[in-house]
Amino acid sequence: AKRFKPRDMRGEWFTNDG
């Protein structure tokens, strides 16, 4: 899984298992 910070959110990190 890679962590990335979407520009739409601020301070929120998401994990992409896809």
N, C-alpha and C positions, 0 to 999 in steps of 0.2 A: 504493500500500500504506500502510495506517495502522498505527502502532505502538501497542500497548496492553499494559499490565501486568496480567495476570490475577491475581485475588485468590488463586487456588489455588497459584500459584508465588510465590516471593519473590526479587526481583532478576533475574527472567528476563523478557526482553522478546520478544514475538512479533510477527510481521508478518502482517496479514490481507490477502491478495490477492483474497479473495472478494468 
